[in-house]
């Protein structure tokens, strides 16, 4: 999964898409971080466990960067602090920050308040509780180390009273994403929200609808970090096929947020005058020079003529996602770590 994420241009943060459940929790964090360092050059996201195991993770980050100063200057990852709604904090979640604070790692604070279960049965009440827990978490981080960088993690969810599980991608999630982004920005903080995900189990029409709408609104609102892509359903499974679809959605959404060019060259008034009434622009030099800048070209979505699509096998979106996944896994090569770093990672994991 790390090697796959390394290849995806639309994602700039690679996550540990699954945990090695055959290992003890404290050890599996070190194994996961070592695997990610070896398989991607991007920043990574995974779950810290406790203070004792965080020491080994800190040693890995120092080995990667060369010394503590550079490890603090160029953080590779962050400890995600999750308050337990309503109005509690996990001991290990706070305690391990005393270790990560040595490198001044940034701390996203993200309660997952559940509307109707661990939060009031209203959008406003859930966001009020979520906000209080985030602010309390910020206070705790500053008591541990003044100036510790933080991120406003507005990742609350609604609860489906019919199925009795969370809703990851309903219209309520889109509202949460926009409103909590506005709240976090009000405090002058970077914002982390859960959008771009889906309740579907396959990269199908439902997945495209839910991931596309929620990500578009959250991105337009100005959020900074979007998690956790690759999930199928509600934290019950993950899928690289789904990640392919979500990367396509990222590219689509980013393209809609581009800054428009209104320069004289872009407006092309002289070109319009030259082409004149009844003319055409497809063969003009202006078109040839600009079309790659002005158009977004998909990797998965289909735009072919109907006959060309059927002649090529009439592949569905889900089939094209799988084909692209298989191609990436077959061809992508990761930049190798140095032999010295590889030995250091092996020694640190072994010491745990």
C-alpha positions as CSV (number, residue, x, y, z in Angstrom):
1,X,0.0,0.0,0.0
2,X,2.9,2.4,0.8
3,X,4.5,1.7,-2.6
4,X,1.2,2.1,-4.3
5,X,0.6,5.5,-2.5
6,X,4.1,6.6,-3.5
7,X,3.0,6.2,-7.2
8,X,-0.2,8.2,-6.9
9,X,0.4,11.8,-8.0
10,X,-2.9,12.9,-6.5
11,X,-2.1,12.0,-3.0
12,X,0.8,13.6,-1.1
13,X,0.3,11.9,2.2
14,X,0.7,8.1,2.3
15,X,-1.2,6.2,5.0
16,X,-0.8,2.8,6.6
17,X,-3.9,1.4,4.9
18,X,-4.0,-1.6,7.3
19,X,-2.4,-2.8,10.5
20,X,-0.4,-6.1,10.7
21,X,-2.8,-7.7,13.2
22,X,-0.6,-10.7,13.9
23,X,1.9,-8.4,15.8
24,X,1.4,-6.8,19.2
25,X,0.1,-3.2,19.0
26,X,3.3,-1.6,20.3
27,X,5.5,-3.5,17.9
28,X,3.2,-3.2,14.8
29,X,3.7,0.6,14.9
30,X,7.4,0.3,14.4
31,X,7.0,-2.3,11.7
32,X,4.5,-0.1,9.9
33,X,6.7,3.0,10.0
34,X,9.8,1.1,8.9
35,X,7.8,-0.4,5.9
36,X,6.5,3.0,4.9
37,X,10.0,4.7,5.1
38,X,11.3,1.9,2.8
39,X,8.4,2.2,0.3
40,X,7.7,5.9,-0.1
41,X,9.4,9.2,-0.1
42,X,6.2,11.1,0.9
43,X,5.1,12.1,4.4
44,X,3.2,9.2,6.1
45,X,0.3,8.7,8.4
46,X,-0.2,5.9,10.8
47,X,-1.4,5.3,14.4
48,X,0.9,5.9,17.4
49,X,0.2,3.5,20.3
50,X,1.8,4.6,23.5
51,X,4.8,6.5,25.0
52,X,7.1,3.5,25.1
53,X,6.7,2.5,21.5
54,X,6.8,6.2,20.4
55,X,10.5,6.2,21.5
56,X,11.3,3.7,18.8
57,X,9.4,5.7,16.3
58,X,11.3,8.8,17.3
59,X,14.6,7.0,16.8
60,X,13.5,6.0,13.3
61,X,12.7,9.6,12.4
62,X,16.1,10.7,13.7
63,X,17.8,7.9,11.7
64,X,15.9,9.0,8.6
65,X,16.8,12.7,8.9
66,X,20.3,12.3,10.4
67,X,19.8,14.1,13.7
68,X,17.0,15.4,16.0
69,X,17.2,19.0,14.6
70,X,16.5,17.9,11.1
71,X,13.9,15.4,12.3
72,X,12.1,18.3,13.9
73,X,12.6,20.7,11.0
74,X,11.2,18.2,8.5
75,X,8.6,16.1,10.3
76,X,7.7,12.9,8.4
77,X,4.5,12.1,10.3
78,X,2.3,13.2,13.2
79,X,0.7,11.7,16.3
80,X,-3.1,11.9,15.8
81,X,-4.8,12.8,19.1
82,X,-8.4,11.6,19.3
83,X,-10.5,12.7,22.2
84,X,-13.1,10.2,23.2
85,X,-16.5,11.8,22.9
86,X,-18.1,13.0,25.0
87,X,-15.5,15.1,26.8
88,X,-12.7,12.6,27.6
89,X,-9.1,11.9,26.5
90,X,-7.3,8.6,26.3
91,X,-4.3,8.3,28.7
92,X,-1.9,6.9,26.0
93,X,-3.0,9.5,23.5
94,X,-1.8,12.3,25.8
95,X,1.1,10.5,27.4
96,X,2.8,9.7,24.1
97,X,2.9,13.4,23.3
98,X,5.6,13.8,25.9
99,X,7.8,11.7,23.6
100,X,6.8,13.1,20.2
101,X,7.2,16.6,21.7
102,X,11.0,16.1,21.7
103,X,10.8,16.4,17.9
104,X,8.0,19.0,18.1
105,X,5.9,16.8,15.8
106,X,2.6,18.5,14.8
107,X,-0.6,17.2,16.4
108,X,-3.9,17.0,14.6
109,X,-6.6,16.9,17.3
110,X,-9.7,15.1,15.9
111,X,-12.5,13.8,18.0
112,X,-14.9,11.5,16.1
113,X,-18.1,12.6,17.8
114,X,-21.1,10.6,16.6
115,X,-24.3,12.6,16.2
116,X,-27.0,10.9,18.3
117,X,-24.6,8.5,20.2
118,X,-21.6,10.3,21.6
119,X,-22.9,13.8,20.6
120,X,-26.2,15.6,20.6
121,X,-28.7,14.6,17.9
122,X,-28.2,17.7,15.8
123,X,-25.6,19.0,13.5
124,X,-25.1,22.2,15.5
125,X,-24.8,20.3,18.9
126,X,-22.4,17.8,17.4
127,X,-20.2,20.5,16.1
128,X,-20.3,22.4,19.3
129,X,-19.1,19.3,21.2
130,X,-16.5,18.6,18.6
131,X,-15.1,22.1,18.8
132,X,-14.9,22.1,22.6
133,X,-12.9,18.8,22.5
134,X,-10.5,20.1,19.9
135,X,-9.9,23.3,21.9
136,X,-9.3,21.3,25.0
137,X,-6.8,19.2,23.1
138,X,-5.0,22.3,21.9
139,X,-4.7,23.5,25.5
140,X,-3.2,20.1,26.5
141,X,-0.6,20.2,23.7
142,X,0.5,23.7,24.8
143,X,0.9,22.6,28.4
144,X,3.2,19.8,27.3
145,X,5.2,22.0,25.0
146,X,4.4,25.7,24.3
147,X,4.3,26.4,20.6
148,X,3.7,22.7,19.6
149,X,2.1,22.9,16.1
150,X,-1.5,21.7,16.0
151,X,-4.2,21.0,13.4
152,X,-7.9,21.4,13.8
153,X,-9.4,17.9,13.1
154,X,-13.1,18.3,12.5
155,X,-13.9,14.7,11.8
156,X,-17.2,14.1,13.5
157,X,-19.9,11.9,11.8
158,X,-23.6,11.3,11.9
159,X,-24.9,7.9,13.2
160,X,-27.4,5.9,11.1
161,X,-30.2,4.9,13.4
162,X,-31.4,2.2,10.9
163,X,-28.1,0.3,10.3
164,X,-26.6,1.3,13.7
165,X,-23.2,2.4,12.2
166,X,-21.5,5.6,11.3
167,X,-22.3,7.5,8.1
168,X,-19.0,8.4,6.4
169,X,-20.4,10.2,3.3
170,X,-23.9,11.4,3.7
171,X,-25.0,15.0,3.2
172,X,-24.4,15.5,6.9
173,X,-20.7,14.8,6.3
174,X,-20.5,17.4,3.6
175,X,-22.0,20.0,6.0
176,X,-19.6,19.0,8.8
177,X,-16.7,19.4,6.4
178,X,-17.6,22.9,5.3
179,X,-18.7,24.2,8.7
180,X,-15.8,22.8,10.7
181,X,-13.3,24.1,8.1
182,X,-14.8,27.5,8.7
183,X,-14.5,27.1,12.4
184,X,-10.9,26.0,12.3
185,X,-10.0,28.8,10.0
186,X,-11.7,31.2,12.3
187,X,-9.1,30.2,14.9
188,X,-6.3,30.6,12.3
189,X,-5.5,26.9,12.3
190,X,-4.9,24.3,9.5
191,X,-7.9,22.0,9.2
192,X,-8.2,18.2,8.8
193,X,-11.6,16.8,7.8
194,X,-13.0,13.4,6.8
195,X,-14.3,13.9,3.3
196,X,-13.6,12.2,0.0
197,X,-14.6,8.9,1.5
198,X,-17.6,6.7,1.0
199,X,-20.0,4.2,2.6
200,X,-19.8,2.0,-0.5
201,X,-17.8,-1.2,-0.5
202,X,-16.7,-0.9,-4.2
203,X,-15.5,1.9,-6.5
204,X,-18.9,2.2,-8.0
205,X,-21.5,5.0,-8.7
206,X,-22.2,5.4,-5.0
207,X,-18.5,5.8,-4.2
208,X,-18.1,8.4,-7.0
209,X,-21.1,10.4,-5.8
210,X,-20.3,10.4,-2.1
211,X,-16.5,10.9,-2.4
212,X,-16.9,13.5,-5.1
213,X,-19.5,15.7,-3.5
214,X,-18.0,15.7,0.0
215,X,-14.4,16.3,-1.2
216,X,-15.4,19.1,-3.6
217,X,-17.3,21.0,-0.8
218,X,-14.5,20.4,1.7
219,X,-11.8,21.5,-0.7
220,X,-13.8,24.6,-1.8
221,X,-14.2,25.5,1.9
222,X,-10.4,25.6,2.2
223,X,-9.5,22.5,4.3
224,X,-5.9,21.4,4.3
225,X,-5.8,17.6,5.0
226,X,-8.4,15.1,3.9
227,X,-8.6,11.6,5.4
228,X,-8.7,8.7,5.3
229,X,-8.9,7.7,1.6
230,X,-8.9,4.1,0.6
231,X,-11.5,3.1,3.2
232,X,-14.4,0.9,2.0
233,X,-17.5,1.3,4.1
234,X,-17.1,2.6,7.6
235,X,-13.5,1.6,8.7
236,X,-14.3,-2.0,8.0
237,X,-12.1,-2.6,4.9
238,X,-9.7,-0.8,2.6
239,X,-9.1,-1.1,-1.1
240,X,-6.4,0.0,-3.5
241,X,-9.0,0.0,-6.3
242,X,-11.0,2.5,-4.3
243,X,-7.9,4.6,-3.8
244,X,-7.5,4.8,-7.6
245,X,-11.0,6.2,-8.0
246,X,-10.4,8.7,-5.2
247,X,-7.2,9.9,-6.8
248,X,-9.2,10.5,-9.9
249,X,-11.7,12.5,-7.9
250,X,-8.8,14.5,-6.3
251,X,-7.5,15.5,-9.7
252,X,-11.0,16.5,-10.9
253,X,-11.7,18.6,-7.7
254,X,-8.2,20.3,-7.8
255,X,-8.8,21.2,-11.4
256,X,-12.1,23.0,-10.5
257,X,-10.2,25.0,-7.9
258,X,-7.6,26.3,-10.3
259,X,-6.9,30.0,-10.7
260,X,-8.3,31.2,-14.0
261,X,-6.1,33.0,-16.4
262,X,-7.6,36.3,-17.7
263,X,-4.4,37.6,-19.3
264,X,-4.6,39.1,-22.8
265,X,-3.0,35.9,-24.2
266,X,-5.6,33.7,-22.5
267,X,-8.5,35.8,-23.6
268,X,-7.3,35.6,-27.2
269,X,-9.2,38.6,-28.4
270,X,-6.8,38.9,-31.3
271,X,-7.3,35.3,-32.1
272,X,-11.1,35.8,-32.1
273,X,-10.7,38.7,-34.5
274,X,-8.4,36.6,-36.7
275,X,-10.7,33.6,-36.9
276,X,-13.8,35.8,-37.5
277,X,-17.4,35.0,-37.9
278,X,-18.1,31.4,-38.8
279,X,-14.5,30.3,-38.4
280,X,-13.0,27.5,-36.2
281,X,-10.3,27.4,-33.5
282,X,-9.4,23.7,-33.5
283,X,-6.6,24.2,-36.0
284,X,-5.3,27.5,-34.7
285,X,-1.9,27.8,-33.0
286,X,-3.5,29.3,-30.0
287,X,-5.4,26.1,-29.3
288,X,-2.3,23.9,-29.8
289,X,-0.3,26.0,-27.4
290,X,-2.9,26.1,-24.6
291,X,-5.1,23.0,-24.6
292,X,-2.8,21.0,-22.2
293,X,-2.9,23.9,-19.7
294,X,-6.7,24.5,-20.0
295,X,-8.0,20.9,-19.9
296,X,-7.9,18.3,-17.2
297,X,-7.3,14.8,-18.7
298,X,-8.6,11.8,-16.6
299,X,-6.7,8.6,-16.0
300,X,-9.8,6.4,-15.2
301,X,-13.0,8.2,-16.3
302,X,-14.3,7.4,-19.8
303,X,-14.7,10.0,-22.6
304,X,-14.5,7.8,-25.6
305,X,-17.0,7.6,-28.5
306,X,-19.5,4.8,-27.8
307,X,-18.1,2.6,-30.5
308,X,-14.5,3.1,-29.3
309,X,-15.6,2.2,-25.8
310,X,-17.3,-1.0,-26.9
311,X,-14.5,-2.0,-29.2
312,X,-12.0,-1.7,-26.3
313,X,-14.1,-4.1,-24.2
314,X,-16.8,-1.8,-22.7
315,X,-14.9,-1.6,-19.3
316,X,-16.8,-0.2,-16.3
317,X,-15.3,2.4,-14.0
318,X,-14.6,-0.3,-11.5
319,X,-12.8,-2.5,-14.0
320,X,-10.7,0.5,-15.1
321,X,-9.7,1.2,-11.5
322,X,-8.6,-2.3,-11.1
323,X,-6.6,-2.2,-14.3
324,X,-4.8,1.0,-13.3
325,X,-4.1,-0.5,-9.9
326,X,-2.5,-3.6,-11.4
327,X,-0.4,-1.5,-13.8
328,X,0.9,0.7,-10.9
329,X,1.8,-2.3,-8.8
330,X,3.5,-4.0,-11.7
331,X,5.6,-1.0,-12.8
332,X,6.2,1.4,-10.0
333,X,9.7,1.3,-8.4
334,X,10.4,3.1,-5.2
335,X,13.5,5.2,-4.5
336,X,15.6,2.8,-2.3
337,X,16.7,3.8,1.1
338,X,20.4,3.9,1.8
339,X,22.0,0.7,3.2
340,X,22.9,2.6,6.4
341,X,19.2,3.7,7.0
342,X,18.0,0.2,6.2
343,X,20.3,-1.3,8.8
344,X,19.2,1.4,11.4
345,X,15.5,0.6,10.8
346,X,16.1,-3.1,11.2
347,X,18.0,-2.6,14.4
348,X,15.4,-0.3,15.9
349,X,12.5,-2.6,15.0
350,X,14.5,-5.5,16.4
351,X,15.1,-3.7,19.7
352,X,11.4,-3.2,20.2
